[in-house]
Each structure stands twice: as C-alpha cells, then as structure tokens.
Amino acid sequence: MHSPVIFGDLGRNIPSLIFDADLFTKFVLFTLLVMSVICWAVIYDRSRLFMRLRRKGRRLQSVLTTRGLGFSSDTLKQHLPSVEGALVLEAKRFLENRKSSGLPARDAAGGDNLAGHGANLKDLLERRAVAEIEEMEKYLVLLATTVSAAPFLGLLGTVWGITDSFMSMGGQGTASIEVVGPGIAEALVTTIGGLATAIPAVVGYNLLLRHVRRQENSTELFISRLVELAGSRTSEHTAPEREKAYEKNPV
C-alpha cells in the first residue's frame, strides 16, 4: 500500500540527486545521456532503412518473377536503394558488357563459354552483396559498444559515489544513515543511467542484427536466382550465333 508513495518520493528526489551530484558523477551521467541519444538515433535510422530496403526488395523480386531481367533501367531505379536492386544492377551491367564485347558462345574447342561466365557473374554478385551487407551493418557497432560499456560506466559512477560516501563517513566519524544515505543514493543513480542506456541498445542491436542475418540468407538465394536468369537470357541472345556456328561446322 505504501509503494506508490515510495516511488513517488523517489521520482521527485532523483532530479535533486543529479543536480547535487559532484562533477565526476555529472560527467558520467552526461556521457550516458549522449550514448543513449546516439543509440536511439541509430535504432531509428537503421529501422527505417531496413524497412525501406525490404519493401523495395520484395517488389523487385515480384518484377523478376513476372518479367525476368528484361525490364528497363527506369524500372530498376524505382527499386533502389535495395540489396536486390544493387545485385540486379550489377547483373545487367555484366550482361551488357559481355554483349558489347562480342564474346562467342563457344570456345575454340567447341565448349560452351556460358558456364565460366556464370561463375564470374556469381563472384561479382557475391562481392557486391558483401558490400551491401556491410553498409547495412553500418553504425551497429555503436549499439554493441553501448551494450558493453554503459553498464560498466554506470558501475564506475556508483563505485566513485560509494567511495566518496565512505570518505565522508570517516571524516565525520559517524555511520548514521543521514550521512551515508544521500551519497549512496546519488551513487546508484549512475547505475540506473547505465542500465537505462544499455537495455534499449541491446534490444535494438539484437533485432537489427537479426534482420541483417535474414537479409544475408535471402541474398544468397537471390544471387543463385539471378545467375540462372542471366544464363537463360544470355542463351537467348547467343542462340542465333550457335545456329550459325552449327551451319558452318555441322557435327
């Protein structure tokens, strides 16, 4: 029955504890505040980015299902930025460069050149995927650092405050609660600040990292699909060349 009164008194006393704290405690609390603001900004920014990437990536996958790679650059721009869009852009550039280079469909021994170029395309897409995933992971290190550092920083402030309280107790030669109580309460405020900073950071970090890992798995499947589509599209372009080669050298 008395808990609301206790918590109400605590809520009214915390601002006064912060205001009356020493310079080091205020520095710790200010540092925690800055870290908390940065973490919330990162969580907000990355969440919006991941939602936009996911939405545009799904739309682009639907376009690939219905039209393959045979769509214009203007249509592709509507699905950028996205991981899938960046990969499709690389695949289209690869096909255009290969087409403009005039490489034959068969080598001198009569073997098919498409398999080797498919491997080159896959390596190219995998490198681009790594770059895109690294861009998604950008700033997540700030969350991980906050998760590790904030509780220890709060504990540092608490140890400092408790040490100061014991020094005051020794100086006054008394161990009454009136002497040590305010100092210990002031010291524990930094622990509260450290936990209040670290808890949202660890939740946001785990959720965002989970999304990145899901994107990695989805990207691997998407690359395989792109290589297949690129191979079929290249086969369509080189079919007339194969017919001419067969007419010249019939088996």
N, C-alpha and C positions, 0 to 999 in steps of 0.2 A: 504493500500500500504506500510505502514511503519512497519507492523507486523514482516516480516522476519528479518528486521534489529534489532528490539527489542529482538526477541527470539534468534537471533544470538549473540547479546551482552550478553544476559542472560546466554547462554551456555558457553561463554568464561569467564564469571565472576564467575560462580558457583565454579569451582575448586579453584580460588583465595580466595573466601569466606571461603571455607573449610580449605584451608591452613592457612589463617589468623585468624581462629576461636580460641576461648580460649580453655583451656584444657577440661572443662566440656562439651562443645559442641562437641569437637572431640571424647570424650568418648561416648556420646550419638550416634553419627554417626557411630562409630566403632561397638557399640553394635547392632545397627540396621543392619549393614552390616553382622555381624555374624549371626543374626537371619534370614536374607534373604537367606544367603548361606545354612543354615540348612534347611529352608523351601523348597528351590528348590531341595536339595538333597532328602528330604522326598518325595516330589511330584514325582521325577524321579524314586526313588526306589519303591514306592508303585504302581505307574502306571505300571512299568514293571512286578512287581509281580502279580498284579491283571489281567493283560492281559495273563500272562502265566497260572495262575490258571483257568481262564475262558476257555482258549483254551484246556487245558488238561481235564477239567471237561466235556466239551461238547463231546470230543472224547470218554471219558469213558461212558457217557450216551448212545452214539451210540453202544458201545460194549455191554452194558447191554440190550439194546433193541433187539439185534440180538442173543446174547449168554446167557443172564441171568447171574447168578453167577457162571456158570460152565466154568471159564477160569483160567489159571494158575497164580501163583504169579509173574512170569516173565512178563506176560502181564500187570498185575496190576502195577508193578514198572515203566512201561513206562508212566503211567498216574499220577505219583507222582512227585512233590507235588501238590496236589489239594484237595479242600474240599471234593469233591465227592470221590476221591481216598482214603482219610483217613476214610471216612464212610464205604466204601466197605471193606477196610481192617479190620475194627472193626467187620463188619457183618460176614466176612469169619472166623475170629478168634472165634467169638461166636458160629458159626455152627460147627467148628472143635472141640471146647471144649465140646459142647453138644454131638457131635457124639462119642468122645472119652470117655465121662463119662458113656455112655451106658444107658441113661435115657429112661424109657419105654415110648411108645407113649400114653399109657393110665394110669391113676392113679388107686388106689385100688378100687374106686367106679365105675370104668368104664368110667370116664370122660376123655375128651381129654386134654392132657398136653400142646398142642401147643399154645393155647391162652395165657396162663400165660407166656410162654417163649417169645412169640411175644411182650408182654408188657415189659418184661425185656430187650429185644433187642432194643425196641424203646427208653426206658430210657437211655440205654447205648449210642445209636447213638445221642440222643439229648445232652447228656453231652459232647460227643466228638465234636459235632457241635458248641457248645458254646465255647469250647477251640479254635477251628479253627477260628471262627469269631473274637474272642479276639486277635488272632495272626494277623489277617488282619487289625484290628484297631490299631495295634501297631504303635507308633510314630505319629498317627494323633493328639494326644493331643498337640504335638509341634506346629502343624498348628493352632489349636484352641487357644493356648496360644498366639501365634504371632498375630493372628487376634485381640485379645483383648488388648494386651499390646503395640504393635508397635505404634498405633496412639497416645496413651497416653504418650509414651516415647518421641515421636516427639513433642507433645504439651509441655511436660516438658522442652525440649530444647528450644522451642520457647519462653515460658514464661521466662526462665532464660535469654535468649538473650535480650528480650524486657526490662526486669528489668535492665539489665546492660546498655542498651542504655539510659534509663531514668536517671540512676545514672550519666552517662557521661554528659547528657544534663544539669543536675542540677549542676554538678561540673564546667562546662564551662560557665554556666549562659546564655545559648542561646538555642533556639529551632529551629535552622535552619535545613534544610533537609540535609545539608552536615554533620551535627553532628549525627543526629539520623538515617539517611538513611542507611548507611552501617551496623550499628548494627542491625536494624530491618531486613534487607535483610539476614544477617547472621543468625538471629534467625529463619527466615522462612525456611531456608534450612533443619532444623531438621524435620519440619512438612512435607516437601516434602519427606524426607527419611522415615518417619513413614508411610506415605500413600503408597509409592513405595514398602515398605515391606509388608504391610497388604493386599493390593489389590490382589496380586498373591496368598497369603496364603489363603484368604477367597474363592477365586475361586477354588483353588486346593482342599481345605478341603470339599467344597460342592460336587464337582464332585466325589471325592474318597468316601465320606460318602454315597453318593447315590449308588455307586457300592456295598458297603458293605451291605446296606439295601436290595438291589436286590438279593444279594447272600443269605441273611437270608431267604427271601421268597422262593427262589429256593431250598434252603436246606431243608426246611420243607416239600416240595412236594417230594423231593428226598428221605427223610427218610421214608415217607409213602410207596413209591415205593419199597424201599429196604426191608421193613418189609414184604410186600406182596411176593416179590421174595424169601426171606428167608423162609417164611411159606410154599410156594409151594415146595421149594427144600427140606425142612425137611419132608414134607409129602411124597415126592418121596422116601426118604431114609427109612422112617418108614413104608411104605406100606407093605413090607413082614412081619414085626413084627405084624402088625394089622391082617394080614391074619392068622398067627399062633395063635394069641390070640382068633380069632373068631372060629378057628377049635377046640380049647380046651374048650371054653365056648360059644357054639352057643346059639343064642337068640331064 
